[in-house]
Amino acid sequence: MNILSSDNPQGARIRAEARGSEDGGEFVMYWMATALRTEENPALEVALTLAEQRGLPLLVYQPLFAQAWHATDRSHAFILEGIPDLARSLAGRGIRHVVQIVNSRTEDPPEVVARLASRAAVVVSEDFPCGPYPFWRREVAEGAARTLYVVDTCCILPMQLVGKAYDRAFAFRNSTATRRNRWVDQEVARAGQVPAWQGDPGFTPVTVRHEDIPAIGHPFGDGNRPCRRSRSRFEGRGAPGA
């Protein structure tokens, strides 16, 4: 039973955040932003299943931006340190994984992602509600004019099933305890293997090795200084820090 089956409860994790063209496209793209893992990653399984249904290869795209809100050398180094193992795990499943490190502070992250996303049939990413990601996703979908599916990869009980916002942790725990217990043992079904996309992404992907991280993980020139946040068209309309 794949994750998109109508009788699979894991489907509650998935929603179409933006609708666009699904015609043509060279691949299905999983924009991996927050769920940096291959095990128990429903977004990855959704992307694989969509690729299989469409007879397309899959590309896992992982960008890292100096322009990201609150980015520092330390946060980048933390992400970079996990990439070698992530890359090996994806390669073990026959999946192409490309890493793009954008150190320029003049390039807007959604514009960078949209350039590659515009070549995809559909785009999948995580339904992460914090930081810049909701705003970036909207701009990527708008810029690429492609359907964007988002998948809850961080909650045991999918966010869409909670039904309301809680302002007290104990109230959330008490209200959702029974439903959370039903979800604890539910496994994310693994999708089948699809071809890896072999095309040119339009940039030179970075191969991250542990020994290279000190050299590539310091776009700011020191260990702590945060960069300014991305200039988003959503600033002034509820974006964090606006």
C-alpha positions as CSV (number, residue, x, y, z in Angstrom):
1,M,0.0,0.0,0.0
2,N,1.7,3.1,-1.2
3,I,1.6,6.4,0.7
4,L,-0.9,7.9,-1.9
5,S,-3.4,5.0,-1.6
6,S,-6.8,6.3,-0.6
7,D,-6.9,3.8,2.3
8,N,-3.5,4.8,3.7
9,P,-3.9,7.1,6.7
10,Q,-0.5,8.6,6.0
11,G,-2.2,10.5,3.2
12,A,-3.4,12.9,5.8
13,R,0.2,14.3,5.8
14,I,-0.1,15.4,2.2
15,R,-1.6,18.5,0.7
16,A,-1.3,20.5,-2.5
17,E,-0.1,23.9,-1.3
18,A,-0.1,25.4,-4.8
19,R,-1.6,24.2,-8.1
20,G,0.2,24.8,-11.4
21,S,1.0,23.0,-14.6
22,E,1.9,19.4,-14.4
23,D,2.5,19.0,-18.1
24,G,5.8,18.0,-19.4
25,G,8.7,18.1,-16.9
26,E,12.0,16.3,-16.9
27,F,11.6,14.8,-13.4
28,V,9.8,14.9,-10.1
29,M,11.7,17.2,-7.7
30,Y,12.0,16.8,-3.9
31,W,13.2,20.0,-2.5
32,M,14.7,18.7,0.7
33,A,14.8,21.5,3.2
34,T,14.2,20.2,6.7
35,A,13.7,16.4,6.8
36,L,17.3,15.6,6.1
37,R,16.9,11.8,6.2
38,T,15.9,8.8,4.2
39,E,14.2,6.7,6.9
40,E,10.7,7.5,8.0
41,N,10.6,10.4,5.6
42,P,7.1,10.6,4.1
43,A,8.0,13.5,1.8
44,L,10.7,11.3,0.1
45,E,8.2,8.4,-0.3
46,V,5.6,10.8,-1.8
47,A,8.1,12.1,-4.3
48,L,9.1,8.6,-5.2
49,T,5.5,7.5,-5.6
50,L,4.6,10.5,-7.8
51,A,7.7,9.8,-10.0
52,E,6.7,6.2,-10.3
53,Q,3.1,7.1,-11.2
54,R,4.3,9.6,-13.9
55,G,7.0,7.4,-15.3
56,L,9.6,10.0,-14.4
57,P,13.0,10.0,-12.7
58,L,13.4,11.6,-9.2
59,L,15.8,14.3,-8.3
60,V,16.4,15.3,-4.6
61,Y,17.6,18.9,-4.5
62,Q,19.2,20.3,-1.3
63,P,20.1,24.0,-1.4
64,L,22.0,25.8,1.3
65,F,21.8,29.6,1.4
66,A,24.0,32.2,3.0
67,Q,20.9,34.4,2.4
68,A,18.7,32.3,4.6
69,W,17.1,34.0,7.7
70,H,19.3,33.6,10.7
71,A,21.9,31.5,8.9
72,T,25.3,31.3,10.5
73,D,28.5,29.3,9.9
74,R,27.6,27.1,12.8
75,S,24.1,26.3,11.4
76,H,25.6,25.6,7.9
77,A,28.3,23.4,9.4
78,F,25.7,21.4,11.2
79,I,23.8,20.7,8.0
80,L,26.9,20.0,6.0
81,E,28.1,17.4,8.5
82,G,25.0,15.4,7.8
83,I,25.2,15.5,4.0
84,P,27.8,12.8,3.4
85,D,25.7,10.2,5.2
86,L,22.5,11.4,3.6
87,A,24.1,11.3,0.2
88,R,25.2,7.7,0.8
89,S,21.8,6.7,2.0
90,L,20.0,8.2,-1.0
91,A,22.6,6.6,-3.4
92,G,21.8,3.3,-1.8
93,R,18.2,3.7,-2.9
94,G,19.3,4.7,-6.4
95,I,18.3,8.3,-5.9
96,R,20.3,11.3,-7.3
97,H,21.0,13.9,-4.7
98,V,22.4,17.3,-5.7
99,V,23.6,19.9,-3.3
100,Q,23.8,23.6,-4.2
101,I,25.6,26.0,-1.9
102,V,24.7,29.6,-2.7
103,N,27.0,32.0,-0.9
104,S,25.9,35.1,-2.7
105,R,23.8,37.5,-0.6
106,T,22.2,39.0,-3.7
107,E,20.4,35.9,-4.9
108,D,16.9,35.4,-3.5
109,P,16.5,31.7,-2.3
110,P,13.0,31.2,-3.9
111,E,14.3,32.4,-7.3
112,V,17.2,30.0,-7.1
113,V,14.9,27.1,-6.3
114,A,12.3,28.1,-8.8
115,R,14.9,27.9,-11.7
116,L,15.2,24.1,-11.2
117,A,11.6,23.6,-10.0
118,S,10.3,25.1,-13.3
119,R,11.9,22.0,-15.1
120,A,10.0,19.5,-12.8
121,A,6.6,18.0,-13.5
122,V,5.7,18.4,-9.8
123,V,7.6,19.6,-6.8
124,V,7.5,18.0,-3.3
125,S,8.7,19.6,-0.1
126,E,8.1,19.5,3.7
127,D,5.1,21.1,5.3
128,F,7.3,23.0,7.7
129,P,5.3,26.0,9.1
130,C,8.2,28.0,10.7
131,G,10.9,30.4,9.6
132,P,11.0,31.4,6.0
133,Y,9.8,28.2,4.5
134,P,6.0,29.0,4.0
135,F,7.0,32.2,2.2
136,W,9.7,30.6,0.2
137,R,7.4,27.8,-0.9
138,R,4.8,30.3,-2.1
139,E,7.3,32.2,-4.1
140,V,8.9,29.0,-5.6
141,A,5.4,27.8,-6.7
142,E,4.7,31.2,-8.2
143,G,8.0,31.5,-9.9
144,A,8.1,27.9,-11.3
145,A,4.3,27.8,-12.1
146,R,4.3,24.1,-11.0
147,T,2.2,22.2,-8.6
148,L,3.8,22.0,-5.1
149,Y,2.9,19.2,-2.7
150,V,3.9,19.6,0.9
151,V,4.2,16.7,3.4
152,D,4.1,16.8,7.2
153,T,7.4,15.1,8.1
154,C,7.8,16.4,11.7
155,C,4.7,15.4,13.7
156,I,3.5,12.0,14.9
157,L,-0.1,13.2,14.6
158,P,-0.3,15.1,11.3
159,M,-0.9,18.8,11.8
160,Q,-3.9,18.8,9.5
161,L,-5.7,16.5,11.8
162,V,-5.2,18.5,15.0
163,G,-8.0,20.8,14.1
164,K,-7.2,23.9,16.2
165,A,-4.3,25.9,17.7
166,Y,-3.4,25.4,21.3
167,D,-1.8,28.0,23.5
168,R,-0.9,25.5,26.3
169,A,1.2,22.3,25.9
170,F,-0.8,20.4,28.4
171,A,-4.0,21.2,26.6
172,F,-2.6,19.9,23.3
173,R,-1.3,16.7,25.0
174,N,-4.6,16.0,26.7
175,S,-6.7,16.7,23.7
176,T,-4.7,14.7,21.2
177,A,-3.4,11.8,23.4
178,T,-5.8,9.2,22.1
179,R,-5.2,10.1,18.4
180,R,-1.4,10.4,18.9
181,N,-1.3,6.9,20.4
182,R,-3.0,5.5,17.3
183,W,-0.4,7.1,15.1
184,V,2.8,6.1,17.1
185,D,3.2,2.7,15.5
186,Q,2.1,3.6,12.0
187,E,5.0,3.1,9.6
188,V,5.7,5.1,6.5
189,A,5.5,2.7,3.6
190,R,8.5,2.6,1.3
191,A,8.0,3.4,-2.3
192,G,9.5,1.4,-5.1
193,Q,12.7,2.4,-6.9
194,V,12.6,4.8,-9.9
195,P,15.3,5.9,-12.3
196,A,17.6,8.6,-11.1
197,W,17.6,11.8,-13.1
198,Q,20.9,12.2,-15.0
199,G,20.5,15.7,-16.5
200,D,22.4,18.9,-16.0
201,P,20.8,20.9,-13.1
202,G,22.3,24.2,-14.5
203,F,24.9,24.6,-11.7
204,T,27.8,22.6,-10.5
205,P,26.6,20.4,-7.6
206,V,28.8,20.3,-4.5
207,T,30.1,16.9,-3.3
208,V,30.4,17.3,0.4
209,R,33.0,15.2,2.2
210,H,33.7,15.4,5.9
211,E,37.3,16.6,5.4
212,D,36.1,19.4,3.1
213,I,33.5,20.9,5.5
214,P,35.9,23.4,7.2
215,A,36.6,24.9,3.8
216,I,33.1,25.1,2.4
217,G,31.1,25.7,5.5
218,H,32.1,29.3,6.2
219,P,30.4,31.6,3.8
220,F,30.4,34.4,6.3
221,G,34.1,34.5,7.2
222,D,33.6,33.9,10.9
223,G,32.0,31.3,13.1
224,N,29.0,33.2,14.4
225,R,27.9,36.2,12.3
226,P,24.4,35.8,11.0
227,C,23.5,37.1,7.5
228,R,20.6,39.3,6.9
229,R,17.4,37.6,6.0
230,S,16.1,37.0,2.6
231,R,14.3,39.8,0.9
232,S,10.9,38.3,0.3
233,R,7.9,39.8,-1.5
234,F,5.9,38.6,1.5
235,E,7.7,41.0,3.9
236,G,5.2,43.4,5.3
237,R,2.5,40.8,5.0
238,G,3.1,38.7,8.1
239,A,6.6,37.4,7.4
240,P,8.7,36.9,10.5
241,G,10.7,39.9,11.4
242,A,8.7,42.2,9.1
